[in-house]
Amino acid sequence: MRGFFDLTVPPRGRVGRARGAALAICVMIAAVFASLPAAVAQTGSLLGEAVRVVPFAGGLEHPWGMAFLPDGGLLVTERPGRLRLVSPEGRVGEPIAGVPRVSARGQGGLLDIALDPDFARNRRVYLSYAEPRADGVATAVARARLAENNRVLTGLEVLFRQQPAYSGGLHFGSRLAFARDGTLFITLGERFDLSEGAQDLGTTLGKVVRINPDGSIPADNPFRNTPGARPEIYSLGHRNVQAAAIEPATGRLWTVEHGARGGDEVNRPEAGKNYGWPVISYGRHYSGGAIGEGTAKPGMEPPLFYWDPSIAPSGAAFYDGALFPAFRGQLFTGALAGQALVAVRIADGRVIGEARLPLGKRVRDVRQGPDGALWLAIDSEDGEILRVIPAR
C-alpha cells in the first residue's frame, strides 16, 4: 500500500510560486466500521495525527456531494443525475425518485446537497445542479421533501436560477452552506467563457449568493437596493467555487475556489466585497498568458491563501470533532488534481500554511461525520466513500 506523508507549505507571504440519540448512532456506526477488513486500510499522518483511511462504500458514479441523515444514513449525489442513500452499514441503495432533470455533460450534473437546519421536523433537502433551459444551461437550486421511507423526493420547487444561462459545460460551482441565521449561501462559477461577468452585478456569474430557505431575498443583502444589481448577490469576483463551509467557532463563511493555471484561493467572503476575478489572480491562463492586471488592485480583496501550482480544490469542512484533537478548528478541502486531502492550517483567523495526505485519488467532497471521522467522496466512474479515522 502507498504510504502517506505530511507536506507543510509556508505561510502566504512565502507560498507564491515557490510552493443521547447521537451517541447511540455513533456507537452503531463505530461497530460497523470496526468490522471492515484491516487489509484495505492505508495509514499515515496529518497535522501530527496518526490516521487510517478505510473504504466505506463503493460503486458510485462520480459522487459529488454528501449529507448525513439523523439516523446515520448518508445521502450522496452522483453527477450523472442520481441521488442515493448509503446505509450505516455501507450499502448503496437504488436511486431516489423525484430529483430534478439535470444537464450531465462537461462539469455539469447533479452537484451539491444540504439538509434543512430543521430537517428533523420538515425533512427538506436542498440540491444544486446544472439545469437545462431553452437558452442553455445554468446552475439552479431546488428543495424538496424526502419521504419517510427515503425512496422519493416530493414537492420539488426551484428556489434559485443563475443568470444568464449559457451553452458551455464548465464552471457551475456549486456548494450550499446554511449560515447560523438560517440563510443559504450558494457558490457559483463564472462559466469559464463568461469570466468578465464575475465583475457584473447584473449577473450571478462568479458570485456567492445568499437567499432565505424559501428562495426570498434577505433584507440585509448588500446589493438589494442597488439599481441594476441582482439582489441575491452577497460577494463578487469569484472564479469557480466548489468548496464552502461555515466556521463553527465564528459562524463565518469560508470558500476555496479553483484558479486557472495556479492561483487556487482560500477566501472568507464578506457582504458586498469583490474578490477580484478576472482582474487579479495569482494564476495564469492555461495558455500561459497573464491574467488581468496582476495580483492586487485597490477595492479588491486578496486571498487568505493560494496554491501554485493548482491542486483543483473541491468540497470543504471545518473539523470540530473529538477523534482528532489536532484537527479542531482547521479547514479541510479535497484536491482533484492534487489527489489528496488537504488541511488548511488556521491560527487566529489567518491561514498559516497547509498539510496534505496524498491519496492517489480525486477527492470531490469532504464532510465531518457524526462519528467524528472525516468522510471523503472520491470522484471517478467507480467512485467510493472513504473515512479518515485514528490509526489505533
DRENDO-1510 file (C-alpha; in Angstrom, 1 decimal, always signed):
<recs>
REC; n; res; u; v; w
REC; 1; MET; +0.0; +0.0; +0.0 .
REC; 2; ARG; +1.2; +3.5; -0.7 .
REC; 3; GLY; +2.3; +5.4; +2.3 .
REC; 4; PHE; +1.4; +9.0; +3.4 .
REC; 5; PHE; +3.5; +11.9; +4.5 .
REC; 6; ASP; +2.9; +15.4; +5.8 .
REC; 7; LEU; +3.8; +18.2; +3.4 .
REC; 8; THR; +3.7; +21.6; +5.0 .
REC; 9; VAL; +3.8; +24.8; +3.0 .
REC; 10; PRO; +5.0; +28.2; +4.4 .
REC; 11; PRO; +2.5; +31.0; +5.2 .
REC; 12; ARG; +1.0; +33.0; +2.4 .
REC; 13; GLY; +3.8; +35.5; +2.1 .
REC; 14; ARG; +6.3; +32.7; +1.1 .
REC; 15; VAL; +3.8; +30.5; -0.7 .
REC; 16; GLY; +3.6; +32.2; -4.1 .
REC; 17; ARG; +5.1; +30.3; -6.9 .
REC; 18; ALA; +7.9; +28.7; -4.8 .
REC; 19; ARG; +5.3; +26.0; -3.3 .
REC; 20; GLY; -28.3; +10.6; +23.6 .
REC; 21; ALA; -29.5; +9.6; +20.2 .
REC; 22; ALA; -26.5; +10.9; +18.5 .
REC; 23; LEU; -24.3; +8.9; +20.8 .
REC; 24; ALA; -26.2; +5.7; +20.0 .
REC; 25; ILE; -25.8; +6.4; +16.3 .
REC; 26; CYS; -22.1; +6.9; +16.7 .
REC; 27; VAL; -21.8; +3.7; +18.7 .
REC; 28; MET; -23.7; +1.8; +16.0 .
REC; 29; ILE; -21.6; +3.3; +13.2 .
REC; 30; ALA; -18.3; +2.6; +15.0 .
REC; 31; ALA; -19.3; -1.0; +15.4 .
REC; 32; VAL; -20.0; -1.3; +11.7 .
REC; 33; PHE; -16.7; +0.3; +10.8 .
REC; 34; ALA; -14.7; -1.9; +13.2 .
REC; 35; SER; -15.8; -4.9; +11.1 .
REC; 36; LEU; -14.1; -3.6; +7.9 .
REC; 37; PRO; -11.1; -5.6; +6.9 .
REC; 38; ALA; -7.9; -4.1; +8.0 .
REC; 39; ALA; -6.1; -5.2; +4.9 .
REC; 40; VAL; -7.9; -2.5; +2.8 .
REC; 41; ALA; -6.8; +0.4; +5.1 .
REC; 42; GLN; -4.0; +2.8; +4.4 .
REC; 43; THR; -2.1; +4.6; +7.2 .
REC; 44; GLY; -0.2; +7.8; +7.5 .
REC; 45; SER; -0.2; +11.1; +9.4 .
REC; 46; LEU; -1.7; +14.5; +9.0 .
REC; 47; LEU; -1.1; +17.5; +11.3 .
REC; 48; GLY; +0.7; +15.2; +13.6 .
REC; 49; GLU; -2.3; +12.8; +13.9 .
REC; 50; ALA; -1.8; +9.1; +13.0 .
REC; 51; VAL; -4.6; +8.3; +10.6 .
REC; 52; ARG; -6.1; +5.4; +8.8 .
REC; 53; VAL; -8.1; +5.7; +5.6 .
REC; 54; VAL; -10.7; +3.0; +5.1 .
REC; 55; PRO; -13.3; +2.3; +2.5 .
REC; 56; PHE; -17.0; +2.7; +3.4 .
REC; 57; ALA; -19.0; +2.3; +0.2 .
REC; 58; GLY; -18.3; +1.9; -3.5 .
REC; 59; GLY; -19.9; +1.6; -6.9 .
REC; 60; LEU; -21.0; +5.2; -7.0 .
REC; 61; GLU; -20.7; +7.1; -10.4 .
REC; 62; HIS; -18.9; +10.4; -9.9 .
REC; 63; PRO; -20.2; +11.1; -6.4 .
REC; 64; TRP; -20.3; +14.9; -5.8 .
REC; 65; GLY; -22.0; +15.9; -2.6 .
REC; 66; MET; -22.8; +14.2; +0.8 .
REC; 67; ALA; -25.2; +14.9; +3.6 .
REC; 68; PHE; -25.7; +12.8; +6.8 .
REC; 69; LEU; -29.3; +11.9; +7.9 .
REC; 70; PRO; -30.1; +11.9; +11.7 .
REC; 71; ASP; -30.4; +8.1; +11.6 .
REC; 72; GLY; -26.8; +7.7; +10.4 .
REC; 73; GLY; -27.6; +7.2; +6.7 .
REC; 74; LEU; -25.7; +9.2; +4.1 .
REC; 75; LEU; -27.3; +10.9; +1.1 .
REC; 76; VAL; -24.9; +11.1; -1.9 .
REC; 77; THR; -25.4; +12.9; -5.2 .
REC; 78; GLU; -24.0; +11.3; -8.4 .
REC; 79; ARG; -23.1; +13.8; -11.1 .
REC; 80; PRO; -25.0; +12.0; -13.9 .
REC; 81; GLY; -28.2; +12.9; -12.0 .
REC; 82; ARG; -28.9; +10.3; -9.3 .
REC; 83; LEU; -29.4; +10.7; -5.5 .
REC; 84; ARG; -28.7; +7.6; -3.4 .
REC; 85; LEU; -29.0; +6.6; +0.2 .
REC; 86; VAL; -26.0; +4.8; +1.7 .
REC; 87; SER; -27.0; +2.9; +4.8 .
REC; 88; PRO; -24.9; +3.0; +8.1 .
REC; 89; GLU; -23.6; -0.4; +7.0 .
REC; 90; GLY; -22.3; +1.0; +3.7 .
REC; 91; ARG; -25.0; -0.5; +1.4 .
REC; 92; VAL; -25.7; +1.7; -1.6 .
REC; 93; GLY; -29.5; +2.0; -2.3 .
REC; 94; GLU; -31.4; +2.3; -5.5 .
REC; 95; PRO; -31.7; +5.9; -6.9 .
REC; 96; ILE; -34.2; +8.1; -5.0 .
REC; 97; ALA; -37.0; +9.2; -7.2 .
REC; 98; GLY; -38.1; +12.8; -7.8 .
REC; 99; VAL; -34.7; +14.5; -8.4 .
REC; 100; PRO; -34.7; +17.4; -10.9 .
REC; 101; ARG; -33.7; +16.8; -14.5 .
REC; 102; VAL; -30.0; +17.8; -15.0 .
REC; 103; SER; -27.6; +18.5; -17.8 .
REC; 104; ALA; -24.9; +15.9; -17.2 .
REC; 105; ARG; -22.2; +17.0; -19.5 .
REC; 106; GLY; -18.8; +18.6; -19.0 .
REC; 107; GLN; -18.7; +19.6; -15.4 .
REC; 108; GLY; -22.4; +19.8; -15.1 .
REC; 109; GLY; -24.9; +17.4; -13.5 .
REC; 110; LEU; -26.4; +16.9; -10.0 .
REC; 111; LEU; -24.0; +18.7; -7.7 .
REC; 112; ASP; -24.3; +19.5; -4.0 .
REC; 113; ILE; -26.8; +18.6; -1.3 .
REC; 114; ALA; -27.7; +20.1; +2.0 .
REC; 115; LEU; -30.2; +19.3; +4.7 .
REC; 116; ASP; -32.5; +22.0; +6.0 .
REC; 117; PRO; -31.4; +23.1; +9.5 .
REC; 118; ASP; -34.9; +21.9; +10.7 .
REC; 119; PHE; -34.7; +18.6; +8.7 .
REC; 120; ALA; -35.8; +16.5; +11.7 .
REC; 121; ARG; -39.2; +18.3; +11.5 .
REC; 122; ASN; -39.6; +19.2; +7.8 .
REC; 123; ARG; -37.4; +16.6; +6.0 .
REC; 124; ARG; -36.4; +19.2; +3.4 .
REC; 125; VAL; -33.3; +18.7; +1.3 .
REC; 126; TYR; -31.7; +21.2; -1.0 .
REC; 127; LEU; -30.0; +20.3; -4.3 .
REC; 128; SER; -27.8; +22.3; -6.6 .
REC; 129; TYR; -27.5; +21.2; -10.2 .
REC; 130; ALA; -26.8; +22.2; -13.8 .
REC; 131; GLU; -30.3; +22.9; -15.1 .
REC; 132; PRO; -31.1; +22.5; -18.8 .
REC; 133; ARG; -33.0; +25.5; -20.2 .
REC; 134; ALA; -34.3; +26.7; -23.6 .
REC; 135; ASP; -31.4; +29.2; -23.8 .
REC; 136; GLY; -28.6; +27.0; -22.4 .
REC; 137; VAL; -27.6; +25.5; -19.1 .
REC; 138; ALA; -27.0; +27.2; -15.7 .
REC; 139; THR; -26.8; +26.4; -12.0 .
REC; 140; ALA; -30.0; +26.1; -10.1 .
REC; 141; VAL; -31.0; +25.2; -6.6 .
REC; 142; ALA; -34.2; +23.3; -5.6 .
REC; 143; ARG; -35.7; +22.0; -2.5 .
REC; 144; ALA; -38.0; +19.0; -1.8 .
REC; 145; ARG; -39.2; +16.8; +1.0 .
REC; 146; LEU; -37.5; +13.4; +1.5 .
REC; 147; ALA; -40.2; +10.8; +2.2 .
REC; 148; GLU; -40.1; +8.9; +5.4 .
REC; 149; ASN; -39.1; +5.7; +3.5 .
REC; 150; ASN; -36.1; +7.6; +2.0 .
REC; 151; ARG; -37.2; +6.5; -1.5 .
REC; 152; VAL; -38.6; +9.6; -3.1 .
REC; 153; LEU; -38.5; +13.4; -3.1 .
REC; 154; THR; -41.8; +15.2; -3.2 .
REC; 155; GLY; -42.9; +18.8; -3.7 .
REC; 156; LEU; -39.8; +19.8; -5.7 .
REC; 157; GLU; -39.6; +23.6; -6.1 .
REC; 158; VAL; -36.8; +25.6; -7.7 .
REC; 159; LEU; -35.7; +28.4; -5.4 .
REC; 160; PHE; -32.8; +29.9; -7.4 .
REC; 161; ARG; -31.7; +30.1; -11.1 .
REC; 162; GLN; -28.3; +31.5; -12.1 .
REC; 163; GLN; -28.5; +34.2; -14.7 .
REC; 164; PRO; -27.7; +34.1; -17.6 .
REC; 165; ALA; -27.8; +30.5; -19.0 .
REC; 166; TYR; -25.1; +29.5; -21.4 .
REC; 167; SER; -24.4; +26.6; -23.7 .
REC; 168; GLY; -21.0; +25.7; -22.3 .
REC; 169; GLY; -20.4; +22.8; -19.9 .
REC; 170; LEU; -17.8; +24.3; -17.5 .
REC; 171; HIS; -17.7; +26.2; -14.1 .
REC; 172; PHE; -21.0; +25.7; -12.5 .
REC; 173; GLY; -19.7; +25.9; -8.9 .
REC; 174; SER; -21.6; +24.9; -6.7 .
REC; 175; ARG; -21.7; +24.4; -3.0 .
REC; 176; LEU; -24.5; +25.0; -0.5 .
REC; 177; ALA; -23.9; +26.2; +3.1 .
REC; 178; PHE; -26.5; +27.2; +5.7 .
REC; 179; ALA; -25.5; +30.2; +7.9 .
REC; 180; ARG; -26.3; +30.4; +11.5 .
REC; 181; ASP; -29.2; +32.8; +10.8 .
REC; 182; GLY; -30.8; +30.2; +8.6 .
REC; 183; THR; -30.0; +31.9; +5.3 .
REC; 184; LEU; -28.5; +29.8; +2.5 .
REC; 185; PHE; -25.2; +30.6; +0.7 .
REC; 186; ILE; -24.8; +29.3; -2.9 .
REC; 187; THR; -21.4; +29.5; -4.6 .
REC; 188; LEU; -21.4; +29.9; -8.4 .
REC; 189; GLY; -18.9; +29.6; -11.2 .
REC; 190; GLU; -18.4; +32.2; -13.9 .
REC; 191; ARG; -19.0; +29.6; -16.7 .
REC; 192; PHE; -15.4; +29.9; -17.9 .
REC; 193; ASP; -16.1; +31.7; -21.3 .
REC; 194; LEU; -18.1; +34.4; -19.5 .
REC; 195; SER; -15.5; +35.3; -16.9 .
REC; 196; GLU; -16.0; +39.0; -17.3 .
REC; 197; GLY; -19.4; +38.5; -15.8 .
REC; 198; ALA; -17.9; +37.9; -12.4 .
REC; 199; GLN; -17.5; +41.7; -12.1 .
REC; 200; ASP; -21.0; +42.4; -13.4 .
REC; 201; LEU; -23.6; +42.9; -10.7 .
REC; 202; GLY; -26.3; +42.4; -13.3 .
REC; 203; THR; -25.5; +38.7; -13.5 .
REC; 204; THR; -24.9; +35.9; -10.9 .
REC; 205; LEU; -21.8; +34.6; -12.8 .
REC; 206; GLY; -18.8; +34.2; -10.4 .
REC; 207; LYS; -20.8; +35.2; -7.3 .
REC; 208; VAL; -21.7; +33.9; -3.9 .
REC; 209; VAL; -25.4; +34.5; -3.4 .
REC; 210; ARG; -27.5; +34.4; -0.3 .
REC; 211; ILE; -31.2; +33.6; -0.1 .
REC; 212; ASN; -33.7; +32.7; +2.5 .
REC; 213; PRO; -34.7; +29.0; +2.7 .
REC; 214; ASP; -37.9; +29.7; +0.7 .
REC; 215; GLY; -35.9; +31.5; -2.1 .
REC; 216; SER; -36.8; +35.1; -1.0 .
REC; 217; ILE; -34.1; +37.7; -0.6 .
REC; 218; PRO; -32.7; +38.6; +2.9 .
REC; 219; ALA; -33.4; +42.2; +3.8 .
REC; 220; ASP; -29.8; +42.9; +4.6 .
REC; 221; ASN; -28.2; +41.6; +1.4 .
REC; 222; PRO; -25.6; +44.2; +0.3 .
REC; 223; PHE; -26.9; +44.9; -3.2 .
REC; 224; ARG; -30.6; +44.6; -2.5 .
REC; 225; ASN; -31.2; +48.3; -3.1 .
REC; 226; THR; -28.5; +48.8; -5.7 .
REC; 227; PRO; -30.0; +49.8; -9.1 .
REC; 228; GLY; -29.2; +47.2; -11.8 .
REC; 229; ALA; -27.8; +44.7; -9.4 .
REC; 230; ARG; -29.2; +41.3; -8.7 .
REC; 231; PRO; -30.4; +41.4; -5.1 .
REC; 232; GLU; -29.3; +37.9; -4.2 .
REC; 233; ILE; -25.6; +38.7; -4.6 .
REC; 234; TYR; -23.5; +38.5; -1.5 .
REC; 235; SER; -20.0; +38.8; -2.9 .
REC; 236; LEU; -18.5; +39.0; -6.4 .
REC; 237; GLY; -15.3; +38.4; -8.3 .
REC; 238; HIS; -15.1; +34.7; -7.9 .
REC; 239; ARG; -14.0; +32.1; -10.5 .
REC; 240; ASN; -15.3; +28.6; -9.8 .
REC; 241; VAL; -16.1; +28.0; -6.1 .
REC; 242; GLN; -16.5; +24.3; -5.4 .
REC; 243; ALA; -15.8; +24.4; -1.7 .
REC; 244; ALA; -17.7; +26.2; +1.1 .
REC; 245; ALA; -18.0; +25.7; +4.8 .
REC; 246; ILE; -19.2; +27.6; +7.9 .
REC; 247; GLU; -16.6; +28.0; +10.6 .
REC; 248; PRO; -18.1; +26.6; +13.8 .
REC; 249; ALA; -16.3; +29.0; +16.2 .
REC; 250; THR; -17.3; +32.2; +14.4 .
REC; 251; GLY; -20.2; +31.4; +12.0 .
REC; 252; ARG; -18.2; +32.9; +9.1 .
REC; 253; LEU; -18.3; +31.5; +5.6 .
REC; 254; TRP; -15.1; +30.3; +4.1 .
REC; 255; THR; -14.7; +29.3; +0.5 .
REC; 256; VAL; -12.0; +27.5; -1.6 .
REC; 257; GLU; -12.1; +28.2; -5.3 .
REC; 258; HIS; -10.4; +26.9; -8.5 .
REC; 259; GLY; -7.8; +29.2; -10.1 .
REC; 260; ALA; -6.7; +28.8; -13.7 .
REC; 261; ARG; -3.1; +27.6; -14.1 .
REC; 262; GLY; -2.3; +28.1; -10.5 .
REC; 263; GLY; -4.0; +30.6; -8.2 .
REC; 264; ASP; -6.5; +28.4; -6.3 .
REC; 265; GLU; -7.7; +30.5; -3.5 .
REC; 266; VAL; -8.9; +30.4; +0.1 .
REC; 267; ASN; -11.3; +33.3; +0.8 .
REC; 268; ARG; -13.6; +34.4; +3.6 .
REC; 269; PRO; -16.3; +36.2; +1.7 .
REC; 270; GLU; -17.9; +39.2; +3.3 .
REC; 271; ALA; -21.0; +41.1; +2.3 .
REC; 272; GLY; -20.5; +43.4; -0.7 .
REC; 273; LYS; -16.8; +42.7; -1.2 .
REC; 274; ASN; -15.1; +42.0; -4.5 .
REC; 275; TYR; -12.6; +39.1; -4.7 .
REC; 276; GLY; -11.0; +40.1; -8.0 .
REC; 277; TRP; -11.6; +37.6; -10.7 .
REC; 278; PRO; -10.7; +38.0; -13.5 .
REC; 279; VAL; -8.9; +41.3; -12.8 .
REC; 280; ILE; -6.5; +40.0; -10.2 .
REC; 281; SER; -5.2; +36.5; -9.7 .
REC; 282; TYR; -2.1; +34.6; -8.6 .
REC; 283; GLY; -2.5; +32.2; -11.6 .
REC; 284; ARG; -2.1; +32.4; -15.3 .
REC; 285; HIS; -4.3; +31.4; -18.2 .
REC; 286; TYR; -4.0; +27.8; -19.4 .
REC; 287; SER; -2.2; +29.2; -22.5 .
REC; 288; GLY; +0.5; +30.6; -20.1 .
REC; 289; GLY; -0.6; +34.2; -20.6 .
REC; 290; ALA; -1.0; +36.7; -17.8 .
REC; 291; ILE; -4.4; +37.2; -16.2 .
REC; 292; GLY; -5.9; +40.7; -15.7 .
REC; 293; GLU; -3.9; +43.4; -14.1 .
REC; 294; GLY; -1.7; +41.4; -11.7 .
REC; 295; THR; -2.1; +40.1; -8.2 .
REC; 296; ALA; -3.6; +43.2; -6.4 .
REC; 297; LYS; -5.8; +46.2; -7.0 .
REC; 298; PRO; -7.4; +48.7; -4.7 .
REC; 299; GLY; -11.0; +47.8; -3.9 .
REC; 300; MET; -10.4; +44.1; -4.4 .
REC; 301; GLU; -9.7; +41.5; -1.7 .
REC; 302; PRO; -6.6; +39.4; -1.8 .
REC; 303; PRO; -6.9; +35.7; -0.9 .
REC; 304; LEU; -6.1; +34.5; +2.5 .
REC; 305; PHE; -4.0; +31.8; +0.9 .
REC; 306; TYR; -3.3; +30.5; -2.6 .
REC; 307; TRP; -1.8; +27.5; -4.3 .
REC; 308; ASP; +0.6; +27.5; -7.2 .
REC; 309; PRO; +0.6; +25.0; -8.9 .
REC; 310; SER; -3.1; +24.3; -8.6 .
REC; 311; ILE; -4.5; +21.5; -6.5 .
REC; 312; ALA; -8.0; +21.8; -8.0 .
REC; 313; PRO; -9.9; +22.1; -4.7 .
REC; 314; SER; -13.4; +20.7; -4.1 .
REC; 315; GLY; -15.5; +20.2; -1.0 .
REC; 316; ALA; -14.7; +21.6; +2.4 .
REC; 317; ALA; -15.4; +21.1; +6.1 .
REC; 318; PHE; -14.2; +22.6; +9.3 .
REC; 319; TYR; -13.4; +20.0; +12.0 .
REC; 320; ASP; -14.8; +20.3; +15.5 .
REC; 321; GLY; -15.0; +16.6; +16.5 .
REC; 322; ALA; -13.3; +14.7; +19.3 .
REC; 323; LEU; -11.4; +12.0; +17.4 .
REC; 324; PHE; -8.6; +14.2; +16.2 .
REC; 325; PRO; -7.6; +16.9; +18.7 .
REC; 326; ALA; -5.0; +18.5; +16.3 .
REC; 327; PHE; -7.7; +18.9; +13.6 .
REC; 328; ARG; -10.0; +21.1; +15.7 .
REC; 329; GLY; -10.6; +24.5; +14.2 .
REC; 330; GLN; -8.8; +23.6; +10.9 .
REC; 331; LEU; -10.3; +23.6; +7.4 .
REC; 332; PHE; -10.1; +20.5; +5.2 .
REC; 333; THR; -10.6; +20.5; +1.5 .
REC; 334; GLY; -10.3; +17.9; -1.2 .
REC; 335; ALA; -7.9; +18.1; -4.1 .
REC; 336; LEU; -8.8; +16.7; -7.6 .
REC; 337; ALA; -5.6; +17.4; -9.5 .
REC; 338; GLY; -3.7; +17.1; -6.2 .
REC; 339; GLN; -5.4; +13.8; -5.4 .
REC; 340; ALA; -5.2; +14.4; -1.7 .
REC; 341; LEU; -6.9; +15.5; +1.5 .
REC; 342; VAL; -5.6; +19.0; +2.3 .
REC; 343; ALA; -5.6; +20.6; +5.7 .
REC; 344; VAL; -5.7; +24.4; +5.6 .
REC; 345; ARG; -3.9; +25.5; +8.8 .
REC; 346; ILE; -5.6; +28.3; +10.6 .
REC; 347; ALA; -4.5; +30.3; +13.6 .
REC; 348; ASP; -6.2; +33.5; +14.9 .
REC; 349; GLY; -8.3; +33.8; +11.8 .
REC; 350; ARG; -5.2; +33.7; +9.5 .
REC; 351; VAL; -4.1; +30.9; +7.2 .
REC; 352; ILE; -0.6; +29.9; +8.2 .
REC; 353; GLY; +0.1; +27.0; +5.8 .
REC; 354; GLU; -1.2; +23.7; +4.7 .
REC; 355; ALA; -0.6; +20.0; +5.0 .
REC; 356; ARG; -1.5; +17.1; +2.7 .
REC; 357; LEU; -2.5; +13.5; +3.0 .
REC; 358; PRO; -1.8; +12.1; -0.5 .
REC; 359; LEU; -4.4; +9.5; -1.6 .
REC; 360; GLY; -3.8; +9.0; -5.3 .
REC; 361; LYS; -7.5; +9.6; -5.9 .
REC; 362; ARG; -9.6; +12.6; -6.8 .
REC; 363; VAL; -11.3; +14.0; -3.7 .
REC; 364; ARG; -14.5; +15.7; -4.6 .
REC; 365; ASP; -16.1; +16.3; -1.2 .
REC; 366; VAL; -15.1; +16.4; +2.4 .
REC; 367; ARG; -17.5; +16.2; +5.4 .
REC; 368; GLN; -17.2; +15.6; +9.1 .
REC; 369; GLY; -19.4; +12.6; +10.0 .
REC; 370; PRO; -21.5; +12.0; +13.1 .
REC; 371; ASP; -18.8; +9.6; +14.3 .
REC; 372; GLY; -16.1; +12.4; +14.3 .
REC; 373; ALA; -14.3; +10.9; +11.3 .
REC; 374; LEU; -13.6; +12.8; +8.1 .
REC; 375; TRP; -15.6; +11.4; +5.1 .
REC; 376; LEU; -14.4; +11.7; +1.6 .
REC; 377; ALA; -16.2; +11.3; -1.7 .
REC; 378; ILE; -13.8; +10.0; -4.4 .
REC; 379; ASP; -14.7; +11.2; -7.9 .
REC; 380; SER; -14.4; +8.5; -10.6 .
REC; 381; GLU; -16.7; +6.3; -12.7 .
REC; 382; ASP; -16.4; +3.7; -9.9 .
REC; 383; GLY; -16.4; +6.3; -7.1 .
REC; 384; GLU; -16.3; +5.5; -3.4 .
REC; 385; ILE; -16.8; +6.9; +0.0 .
REC; 386; LEU; -13.7; +6.8; +2.3 .
REC; 387; ARG; -13.3; +7.5; +6.0 .
REC; 388; VAL; -10.3; +9.0; +7.8 .
REC; 389; ILE; -10.1; +7.6; +11.3 .
REC; 390; PRO; -7.4; +7.4; +14.0 .
REC; 391; ALA; -4.8; +4.7; +13.4 .
REC; 392; ARG; -5.1; +3.0; +16.7 .
</recs>
